Structures are given as C-alpha cells and as structure tokens.
Amino acid sequence: MSNVVGVDGRRALDQRPRPSPAFEAKRYPVSNGTVNADIIITLQRIMNRARETWEVAPLKVIDWGELRLKEPEPEIRVYTAAQRTVWSDQCDPVAGRRRAAA
C-alpha cells in the first residue's frame, strides 16, 4: 500500500477508480426477524435502561409484544437413527470403521 501524497495533498489511495454511477448494489428485502432484532429489541433495551438506570421520567410503558413483527416458526427437523449414523460417520470417518469392525 502506498502512502504517496498527490499534488493536491490527498493520498493516492483516495484517487482510485470508483464504480460508475450506473452501478447498482443488490438490494434485498429486510426480514421481520431482522427488524425485530436490530430495531425493536435494541430500542427496548435503551428505553428500559433510560427508565431504570438513568431515571428518565416520564416514560410510558410500551407493549413491546405488540410492536414486534410476526416471524415464521422455525422448522424443526427430526433425523432418523440411520441419518444420524451416516452424518456421524461423515464427521468422524474412523467411527464408521470402528462400528463395522465390531
């Protein structure tokens, strides 16, 4: 990396090529879980700390459950004994040989 300073006083690194204005970053929709974790829970912690530690008054009680967005139930996968054995053998190749030798 070069720390060479250009004529105008800026480092040469600041003069590297930039993406064209036509370049668009990919955009993805924000999930409900992201909103809950990044905004609602963080705001809840800040508001609770303000009320309890900093004794900021008057703060109304907020129903945080009502503000949270609905999230899909997590999928619980149940593996059969045969699937667990195959997985275990792939994680520890020696275990499969020990089981076959017994």
C-alpha positions in Angstrom: 0.0 0.0 0.0 1.3 3.4 -0.9 1.2 6.4 1.3 2.3 8.7 -1.5 0.6 12.1 -1.3 -0.6 13.6 -4.5 -0.2 17.2 -5.7 -3.5 18.3 -4.1 -2.5 16.8 -0.7 -4.7 13.7 -0.9 -3.3 10.2 -0.7 -3.0 8.2 -4.0 -5.5 5.7 -2.5 -8.2 8.3 -2.5 -7.8 8.7 -6.2 -8.5 5.0 -7.1 -11.3 4.4 -9.6 -14.8 4.5 -8.3 -17.8 2.4 -9.5 -19.7 4.1 -12.3 -23.0 5.9 -11.4 -24.8 3.1 -13.3 -23.6 0.5 -10.8 -26.4 -0.5 -8.5 -25.8 -2.6 -5.4 -28.1 -5.6 -4.9 -31.0 -4.8 -2.6 -32.8 -7.4 -0.6 -36.0 -7.1 1.4 -35.5 -6.8 5.2 -37.0 -9.8 7.1 -39.2 -9.4 10.1 -36.6 -11.1 12.2 -34.0 -8.5 11.2 -36.4 -5.7 12.1 -37.2 -7.3 15.5 -33.6 -8.0 16.4 -32.0 -4.8 15.1 -34.6 -2.2 15.9 -37.3 -3.4 18.3 -35.1 -5.3 20.8 -32.4 -2.6 20.7 -34.9 0.2 21.3 -36.5 -1.8 24.1 -33.1 -2.1 25.9 -32.4 1.6 25.5 -35.9 2.6 26.8 -35.7 0.2 29.8 -32.2 1.5 30.7 -33.4 5.1 30.4 -36.3 4.3 32.8 -34.4 2.1 35.3 -30.8 3.3 35.4 -31.0 6.9 34.2 -34.4 7.5 35.9 -35.7 9.4 32.9 -39.3 10.3 33.6 -42.0 10.2 32.5 -41.7 7.2 30.1 -44.9 5.4 29.3 -44.9 1.7 29.4 -44.7 0.2 25.9 -46.3 -3.1 24.8 -43.2 -4.4 23.0 -45.0 -7.6 22.0 -47.5 -5.6 20.0 -44.6 -3.8 18.1 -42.8 -7.0 17.2 -43.4 -8.2 13.7 -44.6 -11.8 13.1 -41.8 -14.2 12.3 -42.3 -17.7 10.8 -42.0 -20.6 13.2 -38.6 -22.3 13.0 -38.5 -25.6 11.1 -37.6 -28.4 13.5 -36.0 -31.3 11.6 -36.1 -34.8 13.2 -33.5 -37.2 11.9 -33.8 -40.9 11.8 -31.3 -43.2 13.5 -29.9 -44.1 10.1 -29.5 -40.5 9.1 -27.7 -39.7 12.4 -25.3 -42.7 11.8 -24.5 -41.5 8.3 -23.9 -38.0 9.5 -21.7 -39.2 12.4 -19.7 -41.4 10.1 -19.1 -38.4 7.7 -17.9 -36.2 10.6 -15.6 -38.9 12.0 -14.5 -41.4 9.4 -12.8 -43.6 12.0 -16.1 -44.1 13.8 -17.6 -45.9 10.8 -14.7 -48.3 10.6 -14.8 -49.0 14.3 -18.6 -49.8 14.1 -18.0 -52.1 11.1 -15.2 -53.9 12.8 -17.3 -54.6 15.9 
